[in-house]
Structure formats: structure tokens, C-alpha cells
Amino acid sequence: MNWLSQIVILSLVFTTANAYSQANVTVTNELTGDPITVHCYSSNGDEGTTSLTLFGFYWFSFDSDALTEKKFLCSITTQYGSGVYEVWNIYLMNNRCGNNCQWKVHLSGPCVQWKALAKY
């Protein structure tokens, strides 16, 4: 087998290995005052509803398939208002948080924590 064939086979192995992996979403309450309510779901199912006090967190995981467009939404209700937020999709995975999306709920609203950028 020549070196070009070996590179192609290794590329296919790494691509297939990365196409299916475990993804995690965490929502943390960083608001003082009343607890917040978080309800997360996708078109494939309901992850449930929970109430979070200060620094409480809600976490769920799923098999991410980079080959299909999967989205997870969370309805977040605070004493200041409510909204529905897309907490995981292929864009977030590739550009913002990788397979570990961490959301912090602040007074200004939910914010995703960006993945660390490699420094060269």
C-alpha cells in the first residue's frame, strides 16, 4: 500500500470516529434571587424540566452525529422574563463550544462559554 492510500484510509478513520461522539450541554444559574426554570428538548425527545437555584446546574448528554442537523432548545424562565434558546446545533459545535456547550444564565440572559482557542 502506498503512502497516499495510507493517508486516505487514516483520514476516513478519523472522520468516521469524529462523526459520532458524545455531546454535553450544561446550563448554570448565575442569577441571585428566585430560582430559574429550565426545560430542554429536541425534535427527538424531551430532556425534562428542572428548577435551579444560584449556581445550580442542569446537564444532559447525547450522541452527536456531525452528519445530521440536530438541535436542542431550552426554555429558560427567570424572575426577569423568559425565552427559548437554541443551546446546541452543528454551528455551535463547530464554532463556539465543541462537544461541550456550557451556558451561564446572567441578568443579561444566557451566554455560551466559547471553547478555548489553540495558541500557536
C-alpha positions in Angstrom: 0.0 0.0 0.0 1.5 3.3 -1.0 1.7 6.4 1.3 -1.2 8.2 -0.4 -3.6 5.2 0.2 -2.5 5.1 3.8 -3.3 8.8 4.3 -6.7 8.4 2.7 -7.5 5.5 5.0 -6.3 7.3 8.1 -8.4 10.4 7.1 -11.5 8.2 6.7 -10.9 6.6 10.1 -10.5 9.9 11.9 -13.6 11.4 10.1 -15.7 8.4 11.0 -14.5 8.5 14.6 -15.4 12.2 14.9 -18.7 11.9 13.2 -20.3 10.2 16.2 -19.3 11.3 19.6 -20.8 12.3 22.9 -22.0 15.9 23.3 -22.8 17.6 26.6 -24.9 20.7 27.4 -24.8 22.4 30.8 -27.0 25.3 31.9 -25.9 27.1 35.1 -27.9 29.6 37.0 -25.7 32.6 38.0 -28.7 34.9 39.0 -29.3 35.8 42.6 -32.9 35.8 43.8 -35.6 33.4 42.7 -34.7 30.0 41.1 -34.9 29.7 37.4 -36.8 27.1 35.4 -35.1 25.2 32.6 -36.9 22.9 30.1 -34.7 21.4 27.4 -35.9 19.3 24.3 -35.2 18.4 20.7 -37.3 17.0 17.9 -36.3 13.6 19.2 -37.4 13.9 22.8 -37.7 15.8 26.0 -34.8 16.2 28.3 -37.1 17.3 31.2 -37.7 20.4 33.3 -35.8 21.5 36.4 -35.6 24.4 38.8 -32.1 25.8 39.5 -31.1 27.9 42.5 -28.0 30.1 42.4 -25.0 28.2 40.9 -27.3 25.1 40.4 -26.8 23.4 37.0 -28.7 21.2 34.6 -26.7 18.8 32.4 -27.6 16.4 29.7 -25.7 14.5 27.1 -26.5 12.8 23.8 -24.8 11.1 20.8 -23.9 13.9 18.4 -23.9 13.0 14.8 -22.0 15.5 12.7 -23.7 14.2 9.6 -27.2 15.2 10.6 -28.6 18.5 11.7 -29.7 18.0 15.3 -30.8 20.9 17.5 -31.6 21.2 21.2 -33.7 24.0 22.6 -34.1 25.2 26.2 -36.9 27.3 27.6 -35.4 29.4 30.4 -37.7 31.3 32.8 -36.3 33.8 35.3 -37.9 36.4 37.5 -36.9 38.9 34.8 -38.5 37.1 31.9 -38.3 34.0 29.7 -37.2 32.8 26.3 -36.4 29.8 24.2 -32.7 29.4 23.2 -31.0 27.0 20.8 -28.4 25.6 23.1 -26.8 23.0 20.8 -26.6 22.7 17.0 -23.9 21.9 14.4 -22.8 25.6 14.2 -22.3 25.9 17.9 -20.4 22.6 17.9 -18.1 23.6 15.1 -17.5 27.3 16.0 -18.3 28.0 19.6 -18.2 25.2 22.2 -17.3 21.9 20.6 -19.0 18.9 22.1 -19.2 20.6 25.5 -21.6 23.5 25.4 -21.7 25.4 28.7 -24.4 28.1 29.2 -24.4 30.6 32.0 -27.6 32.4 32.8 -26.9 36.1 33.8 -29.0 39.1 34.3 -28.4 40.0 30.6 -29.6 36.5 29.5 -28.0 33.1 28.7 -24.4 33.2 27.4 -22.5 30.3 25.8 -18.9 29.8 27.0 -16.6 29.7 24.0 -14.1 26.9 23.7 -10.5 27.7 24.3 -8.7 28.7 21.1 -5.4 27.0 20.4 -2.4 29.3 20.6 0.5 28.7 18.2 
